[in-house]
Amino acid sequence: MTHRWSAPDPEASDEAWNDYVHIRSNPRGRYREHWQHVAGCRRWLVVERDTFTHEVFSVTDAAVREAGR
């Protein structure tokens, strides 16, 4: 099942809510994702990494990245 990006109706089934919260696509290869540095500065980071090898290609502060758009 593919992940739904918008929340299901509040009265939706438990299965629909489970899918929304837990089911994610897991592309193999180079991918950009958002991480939060919870144990440190609590900033949001944009990390570009390979989901198969875990090689990290770049890390950017999400606020700086957004300001540069």
Biopython code that builds the backbone (N, CA, C, O; Angstrom):
import numpy as np
from Bio.PDB.StructureBuilder import StructureBuilder

atoms = [
    (1, "MET", "N", (0.844, -1.190, 0.000)),
    (1, "MET", "CA", (0.000, 0.000, 0.000)),
    (1, "MET", "C", (0.880, 1.241, 0.000)),
    (1, "MET", "O", (1.928, 1.247, 0.646)),
    (2, "THR", "N", (0.486, 2.272, -0.697)),
    (2, "THR", "CA", (1.238, 3.517, -0.727)),
    (2, "THR", "C", (0.776, 4.426, 0.398)),
    (2, "THR", "O", (-0.361, 4.339, 0.863)),
    (3, "HIS", "N", (1.666, 5.289, 0.822)),
    (3, "HIS", "CA", (1.362, 6.203, 1.919)),
    (3, "HIS", "C", (0.415, 7.305, 1.466)),
    (3, "HIS", "O", (0.582, 7.871, 0.386)),
    (4, "ARG", "N", (-0.568, 7.603, 2.286)),
    (4, "ARG", "CA", (-1.472, 8.726, 2.029)),
    (4, "ARG", "C", (-0.894, 9.951, 2.723)),
    (4, "ARG", "O", (-0.618, 9.909, 3.922)),
    (5, "TRP", "N", (-0.710, 11.032, 1.988)),
    (5, "TRP", "CA", (-0.095, 12.226, 2.567)),
    (5, "TRP", "C", (-1.084, 13.082, 3.316)),
    (5, "TRP", "O", (-0.675, 13.913, 4.127)),
    (6, "SER", "N", (-2.382, 12.912, 3.077)),
    (6, "SER", "CA", (-3.357, 13.660, 3.860)),
    (6, "SER", "C", (-4.018, 12.691, 4.835)),
    (6, "SER", "O", (-4.262, 11.529, 4.511)),
    (7, "ALA", "N", (-4.299, 13.186, 6.018)),
    (7, "ALA", "CA", (-4.864, 12.337, 7.081)),
    (7, "ALA", "C", (-6.236, 11.821, 6.687)),
    (7, "ALA", "O", (-7.015, 12.529, 6.050)),
    (8, "PRO", "N", (-6.529, 10.580, 7.070)),
    (8, "PRO", "CA", (-7.862, 10.051, 6.802)),
    (8, "PRO", "C", (-8.903, 10.760, 7.662)),
    (8, "PRO", "O", (-8.560, 11.471, 8.606)),
    (9, "ASP", "N", (-10.130, 10.569, 7.339)),
    (9, "ASP", "CA", (-11.240, 11.103, 8.115)),
    (9, "ASP", "C", (-11.104, 10.634, 9.563)),
    (9, "ASP", "O", (-10.704, 9.491, 9.786)),
    (10, "PRO", "N", (-11.420, 11.466, 10.553)),
    (10, "PRO", "CA", (-11.315, 11.057, 11.964)),
    (10, "PRO", "C", (-12.085, 9.767, 12.281)),
    (10, "PRO", "O", (-11.723, 9.042, 13.207)),
    (11, "GLU", "N", (-13.119, 9.488, 11.533)),
    (11, "GLU", "CA", (-13.916, 8.272, 11.777)),
    (11, "GLU", "C", (-13.457, 7.088, 10.920)),
    (11, "GLU", "O", (-14.122, 6.052, 10.888)),
    (12, "ALA", "N", (-12.332, 7.235, 10.232)),
    (12, "ALA", "CA", (-11.826, 6.161, 9.365)),
    (12, "ALA", "C", (-11.456, 4.941, 10.206)),
    (12, "ALA", "O", (-11.308, 5.028, 11.425)),
    (13, "SER", "N", (-11.312, 3.824, 9.539)),
    (13, "SER", "CA", (-10.991, 2.567, 10.219)),
    (13, "SER", "C", (-9.601, 2.616, 10.857)),
    (13, "SER", "O", (-8.761, 3.441, 10.499)),
    (14, "ASP", "N", (-9.386, 1.708, 11.810)),
    (14, "ASP", "CA", (-8.060, 1.581, 12.418)),
    (14, "ASP", "C", (-7.016, 1.243, 11.358)),
    (14, "ASP", "O", (-5.886, 1.726, 11.424)),
    (15, "GLU", "N", (-7.389, 0.417, 10.383)),
    (15, "GLU", "CA", (-6.458, 0.052, 9.316)),
    (15, "GLU", "C", (-6.036, 1.278, 8.510)),
    (15, "GLU", "O", (-4.864, 1.419, 8.164)),
    (16, "ALA", "N", (-6.982, 2.160, 8.211)),
    (16, "ALA", "CA", (-6.660, 3.382, 7.463)),
    (16, "ALA", "C", (-5.701, 4.257, 8.259)),
    (16, "ALA", "O", (-4.751, 4.804, 7.698)),
    (17, "TRP", "N", (-5.940, 4.396, 9.559)),
    (17, "TRP", "CA", (-5.050, 5.205, 10.398)),
    (17, "TRP", "C", (-3.690, 4.538, 10.559)),
    (17, "TRP", "O", (-2.667, 5.223, 10.558)),
    (18, "ASN", "N", (-3.661, 3.220, 10.698)),
    (18, "ASN", "CA", (-2.390, 2.503, 10.781)),
    (18, "ASN", "C", (-1.576, 2.735, 9.514)),
    (18, "ASN", "O", (-0.382, 3.025, 9.586)),
    (19, "ASP", "N", (-2.210, 2.611, 8.363)),
    (19, "ASP", "CA", (-1.510, 2.841, 7.099)),
    (19, "ASP", "C", (-0.977, 4.260, 7.016)),
    (19, "ASP", "O", (0.153, 4.473, 6.576)),
    (20, "TYR", "N", (-1.771, 5.227, 7.432)),
    (20, "TYR", "CA", (-1.361, 6.636, 7.372)),
    (20, "TYR", "C", (-0.141, 6.897, 8.263)),
    (20, "TYR", "O", (0.779, 7.614, 7.870)),
    (21, "VAL", "N", (-0.139, 6.315, 9.455)),
    (21, "VAL", "CA", (0.933, 6.586, 10.415)),
    (21, "VAL", "C", (2.192, 5.763, 10.135)),
    (21, "VAL", "O", (3.303, 6.268, 10.297)),
    (22, "HIS", "N", (2.034, 4.504, 9.718)),
    (22, "HIS", "CA", (3.174, 3.594, 9.681)),
    (22, "HIS", "C", (3.668, 3.180, 8.305)),
    (22, "HIS", "O", (4.838, 2.822, 8.170)),
    (23, "ILE", "N", (2.836, 3.212, 7.289)),
    (23, "ILE", "CA", (3.244, 2.699, 5.974)),
    (23, "ILE", "C", (3.901, 3.826, 5.177)),
    (23, "ILE", "O", (3.291, 4.867, 4.934)),
    (24, "ARG", "N", (5.126, 3.606, 4.785)),
    (24, "ARG", "CA", (5.884, 4.596, 4.022)),
    (24, "ARG", "C", (6.480, 3.925, 2.796)),
    (24, "ARG", "O", (6.820, 2.742, 2.822)),
    (25, "SER", "N", (6.600, 4.693, 1.729)),
    (25, "SER", "CA", (7.370, 4.179, 0.605)),
    (25, "SER", "C", (8.830, 4.188, 1.052)),
    (25, "SER", "O", (9.233, 5.048, 1.836)),
    (26, "ASN", "N", (9.596, 3.268, 0.574)),
    (26, "ASN", "CA", (10.999, 3.168, 0.967)),
    (26, "ASN", "C", (11.841, 3.023, -0.292)),
    (26, "ASN", "O", (12.324, 1.935, -0.607)),
    (27, "PRO", "N", (12.013, 4.140, -1.014)),
    (27, "PRO", "CA", (12.755, 4.056, -2.276)),
    (27, "PRO", "C", (14.207, 3.649, -2.035)),
    (27, "PRO", "O", (14.820, 4.054, -1.047)),
    (28, "ARG", "N", (14.739, 2.859, -2.931)),
    (28, "ARG", "CA", (16.127, 2.435, -2.836)),
    (28, "ARG", "C", (16.966, 3.364, -3.700)),
    (28, "ARG", "O", (16.666, 3.589, -4.873)),
    (29, "GLY", "N", (18.004, 3.890, -3.109)),
    (29, "GLY", "CA", (18.895, 4.772, -3.857)),
    (29, "GLY", "C", (18.952, 6.156, -3.229)),
    (29, "GLY", "O", (18.635, 6.339, -2.054)),
    (30, "ARG", "N", (19.359, 7.116, -4.030)),
    (30, "ARG", "CA", (19.553, 8.487, -3.544)),
    (30, "ARG", "C", (18.207, 9.128, -3.266)),
    (30, "ARG", "O", (17.308, 9.101, -4.107)),
    (31, "TYR", "N", (18.074, 9.707, -2.073)),
    (31, "TYR", "CA", (16.792, 10.229, -1.620)),
    (31, "TYR", "C", (17.036, 11.416, -0.698)),
    (31, "TYR", "O", (18.006, 11.423, 0.059)),
    (32, "ARG", "N", (16.169, 12.413, -0.756)),
    (32, "ARG", "CA", (16.271, 13.585, 0.129)),
    (32, "ARG", "C", (15.150, 13.482, 1.167)),
    (32, "ARG", "O", (13.990, 13.261, 0.818)),
    (33, "GLU", "N", (15.508, 13.645, 2.445)),
    (33, "GLU", "CA", (14.517, 13.529, 3.511)),
    (33, "GLU", "C", (14.789, 14.550, 4.605)),
    (33, "GLU", "O", (15.891, 15.089, 4.705)),
    (34, "HIS", "N", (13.787, 14.807, 5.414)),
    (34, "HIS", "CA", (13.905, 15.749, 6.537)),
    (34, "HIS", "C", (14.173, 14.981, 7.824)),
    (34, "HIS", "O", (13.486, 14.007, 8.133)),
    (35, "TRP", "N", (15.177, 15.429, 8.566)),
    (35, "TRP", "CA", (15.499, 14.853, 9.869)),
    (35, "TRP", "C", (15.452, 15.984, 10.891)),
    (35, "TRP", "O", (15.762, 17.129, 10.565)),
    (36, "GLN", "N", (15.065, 15.665, 12.131)),
    (36, "GLN", "CA", (15.133, 16.648, 13.205)),
    (36, "GLN", "C", (16.229, 16.228, 14.174)),
    (36, "GLN", "O", (16.267, 15.078, 14.612)),
    (37, "HIS", "N", (17.113, 17.148, 14.506)),
    (37, "HIS", "CA", (18.225, 16.886, 15.423)),
    (37, "HIS", "C", (17.713, 17.019, 16.858)),
    (37, "HIS", "O", (18.002, 17.996, 17.548)),
    (38, "VAL", "N", (16.955, 16.026, 17.285)),
    (38, "VAL", "CA", (16.237, 16.062, 18.565)),
    (38, "VAL", "C", (17.188, 16.116, 19.750)),
    (38, "VAL", "O", (16.932, 16.852, 20.704)),
    (39, "ALA", "N", (18.265, 15.367, 19.716)),
    (39, "ALA", "CA", (19.165, 15.293, 20.869)),
    (39, "ALA", "C", (20.119, 16.482, 20.959)),
    (39, "ALA", "O", (20.891, 16.585, 21.912)),
    (40, "GLY", "N", (20.072, 17.366, 19.990)),
    (40, "GLY", "CA", (21.001, 18.490, 19.981)),
    (40, "GLY", "C", (20.280, 19.814, 19.840)),
    (40, "GLY", "O", (19.588, 20.256, 20.757)),
    (41, "CYS", "N", (20.444, 20.443, 18.696)),
    (41, "CYS", "CA", (19.944, 21.797, 18.468)),
    (41, "CYS", "C", (18.454, 21.855, 18.116)),
    (41, "CYS", "O", (17.873, 22.939, 18.065)),
    (42, "ARG", "N", (17.841, 20.706, 17.876)),
    (42, "ARG", "CA", (16.417, 20.594, 17.547)),
    (42, "ARG", "C", (16.063, 21.222, 16.200)),
    (42, "ARG", "O", (14.887, 21.447, 15.914)),
    (43, "ARG", "N", (17.065, 21.506, 15.374)),
    (43, "ARG", "CA", (16.826, 22.069, 14.044)),
    (43, "ARG", "C", (16.384, 20.970, 13.091)),
    (43, "ARG", "O", (16.692, 19.794, 13.286)),
    (44, "TRP", "N", (15.659, 21.374, 12.060)),
    (44, "TRP", "CA", (15.302, 20.461, 10.974)),
    (44, "TRP", "C", (16.390, 20.521, 9.928)),
    (44, "TRP", "O", (16.850, 21.602, 9.561)),
    (45, "LEU", "N", (16.804, 19.356, 9.444)),
    (45, "LEU", "CA", (17.852, 19.248, 8.450)),
    (45, "LEU", "C", (17.311, 18.547, 7.214)),
    (45, "LEU", "O", (16.442, 17.681, 7.318)),
    (46, "VAL", "N", (17.819, 18.915, 6.050)),
    (46, "VAL", "CA", (17.514, 18.202, 4.816)),
    (46, "VAL", "C", (18.740, 17.352, 4.514)),
    (46, "VAL", "O", (19.824, 17.877, 4.259)),
    (47, "VAL", "N", (18.561, 16.044, 4.543)),
    (47, "VAL", "CA", (19.657, 15.103, 4.353)),
    (47, "VAL", "C", (19.447, 14.377, 3.029)),
    (47, "VAL", "O", (18.390, 13.794, 2.790)),
    (48, "GLU", "N", (20.456, 14.417, 2.183)),
    (48, "GLU", "CA", (20.412, 13.653, 0.950)),
    (48, "GLU", "C", (21.328, 12.451, 1.145)),
    (48, "GLU", "O", (22.532, 12.601, 1.357)),
    (49, "ARG", "N", (20.739, 11.244, 1.071)),
    (49, "ARG", "CA", (21.517, 10.038, 1.330)),
    (49, "ARG", "C", (21.029, 8.893, 0.459)),
    (49, "ARG", "O", (19.951, 8.945, -0.133)),
    (50, "ASP", "N", (21.848, 7.871, 0.400)),
    (50, "ASP", "CA", (21.478, 6.649, -0.309)),
    (50, "ASP", "C", (20.800, 5.728, 0.701)),
    (50, "ASP", "O", (21.404, 5.361, 1.708)),
    (51, "THR", "N", (19.560, 5.357, 0.439)),
    (51, "THR", "CA", (18.813, 4.545, 1.400)),
    (51, "THR", "C", (19.283, 3.095, 1.422)),
    (51, "THR", "O", (18.900, 2.338, 2.314)),
    (52, "PHE", "N", (20.099, 2.700, 0.462)),
    (52, "PHE", "CA", (20.625, 1.335, 0.450)),
    (52, "PHE", "C", (21.968, 1.260, 1.164)),
    (52, "PHE", "O", (22.180, 0.377, 1.995)),
    (53, "THR", "N", (22.879, 2.183, 0.845)),
    (53, "THR", "CA", (24.226, 2.155, 1.429)),
    (53, "THR", "C", (24.358, 3.050, 2.654)),
    (53, "THR", "O", (25.325, 2.921, 3.404)),
    (54, "HIS", "N", (23.421, 3.942, 2.870)),
    (54, "HIS", "CA", (23.429, 4.937, 3.947)),
    (54, "HIS", "C", (24.501, 6.013, 3.758)),
    (54, "HIS", "O", (24.779, 6.781, 4.679)),
    (55, "GLU", "N", (25.103, 6.068, 2.566)),
    (55, "GLU", "CA", (26.059, 7.132, 2.281)),
    (55, "GLU", "C", (25.328, 8.463, 2.283)),
    (55, "GLU", "O", (24.274, 8.594, 1.659)),
    (56, "VAL", "N", (25.878, 9.456, 2.981)),
    (56, "VAL", "CA", (25.293, 10.791, 3.052)),
    (56, "VAL", "C", (26.011, 11.675, 2.050)),
    (56, "VAL", "O", (27.239, 11.761, 2.056)),
    (57, "PHE", "N", (25.236, 12.339, 1.180)),
    (57, "PHE", "CA", (25.801, 13.209, 0.152)),
    (57, "PHE", "C", (25.795, 14.669, 0.585)),
    (57, "PHE", "O", (26.716, 15.417, 0.255)),
    (58, "SER", "N", (24.760, 15.083, 1.326)),
    (58, "SER", "CA", (24.708, 16.472, 1.789)),
    (58, "SER", "C", (23.751, 16.587, 2.964)),
    (58, "SER", "O", (22.818, 15.799, 3.117)),
    (59, "VAL", "N", (24.015, 17.600, 3.794)),
    (59, "VAL", "CA", (23.139, 17.954, 4.910)),
    (59, "VAL", "C", (23.007, 19.467, 4.892)),
    (59, "VAL", "O", (24.009, 20.183, 4.883)),
    (60, "THR", "N", (21.765, 19.957, 4.886)),
    (60, "THR", "CA", (21.506, 21.387, 4.845)),
    (60, "THR", "C", (20.484, 21.733, 5.914)),
    (60, "THR", "O", (19.529, 20.986, 6.126)),
    (61, "ASP", "N", (20.676, 22.854, 6.586)),
    (61, "ASP", "CA", (19.666, 23.349, 7.514)),
    (61, "ASP", "C", (18.399, 23.653, 6.719)),
    (61, "ASP", "O", (18.447, 24.403, 5.744)),
    (62, "ALA", "N", (17.277, 23.083, 7.121)),
    (62, "ALA", "CA", (16.028, 23.252, 6.359)),
    (62, "ALA", "C", (15.594, 24.709, 6.295)),
    (62, "ALA", "O", (15.047, 25.135, 5.277)),
    (63, "ALA", "N", (15.822, 25.490, 7.357)),
    (63, "ALA", "CA", (15.432, 26.901, 7.354)),
    (63, "ALA", "C", (16.261, 27.684, 6.343)),
    (63, "ALA", "O", (15.730, 28.547, 5.644)),
    (64, "VAL", "N", (17.533, 27.398, 6.259)),
    (64, "VAL", "CA", (18.420, 28.071, 5.299)),
    (64, "VAL", "C", (18.022, 27.670, 3.887)),
    (64, "VAL", "O", (17.975, 28.504, 2.984)),
    (65, "ARG", "N", (17.738, 26.395, 3.707)),
    (65, "ARG", "CA", (17.337, 25.889, 2.387)),
    (65, "ARG", "C", (16.051, 26.564, 1.934)),
    (65, "ARG", "O", (15.944, 26.973, 0.778)),
    (66, "GLU", "N", (15.077, 26.687, 2.822)),
    (66, "GLU", "CA", (13.790, 27.310, 2.487)),
    (66, "GLU", "C", (13.966, 28.797, 2.169)),
    (66, "GLU", "O", (13.326, 29.320, 1.256)),
    (67, "ALA", "N", (14.830, 29.471, 2.923)),
    (67, "ALA", "CA", (15.061, 30.897, 2.691)),
    (67, "ALA", "C", (15.717, 31.140, 1.329)),
    (67, "ALA", "O", (15.528, 32.196, 0.725)),
    (68, "GLY", "N", (16.486, 30.163, 0.852)),
    (68, "GLY", "CA", (17.187, 30.311, -0.421)),
    (68, "GLY", "C", (16.332, 30.012, -1.636)),
    (68, "GLY", "O", (16.799, 30.163, -2.765)),
    (69, "ARG", "N", (15.108, 29.598, -1.436)),
    (69, "ARG", "CA", (14.235, 29.255, -2.577)),
    (69, "ARG", "C", (13.802, 30.460, -3.330)),
    (69, "ARG", "O", (13.068, 30.344, -4.312)),
]
sb = StructureBuilder()
sb.init_structure("model")
sb.init_model(0)
sb.init_chain("A")
sb.init_seg("    ")
for serial, (resi, resn, name, xyz) in enumerate(atoms, 1):
    if name == "N":
        sb.init_residue(resn, " ", resi, " ")
    sb.init_atom(name, np.array(xyz, "f"), 0.0, 1.0, " ", f" {name:<3s}", serial, name[0])
structure = sb.get_structure()
